[in-house]
Amino acid sequence: MRTLATITALLFASAAFAQTPAHTASEAAAPIAAAGDWSAAKMKGVNVYNEANDKVGDVYDIIIDSQSRVRGLVIEAGGFLGMGTHYVLVAMNSLKFANKAGKTTEGMTSQTAREWFPDRAVINVTKDQLKSMPEFKY
């Protein structure tokens, strides 16, 4: 038969164990660098975040110059229901592309489908800084 001290110790140990979070943060939860070939058509709508993980816009278009080089991405910043939208041309080298952990552009989304776009683009500006950049006019 167990003593009162043993039962009390077991209860406290159980309570301490129950307070331990089931999931702990790990590097696996952080975004991973995206690599691979992407479809320009599928890049439209990719969310753009800043380094603080705040959404600052999304990819609206890709601009290609006459020598077939990507000049940059047009980022749609601000606006609501098409009003007050501000478009900014951003050079490709000012963006980093990332995926959610466990998701890669080179991997398969099913047995037959390949994913042709990154999960997100990351730029080192705030939403206000992006809106203050010169507007891209079509």
Salt bridges, closest charged atoms under 4 A:
GLU51 OE2 - LYS96 NZ 3.10
ASP65 OD2 - ARG69 NE 3.22
GLU115 OE2 - LYS103 NZ 3.69
ASP119 OD1 - LYS103 NZ 3.29
ASP119 OD2 - ARG120 NE 3.62
GLU135 OE1 - HIS86 ND1 3.98
GLU135 OE1 - LYS137 NZ 3.65
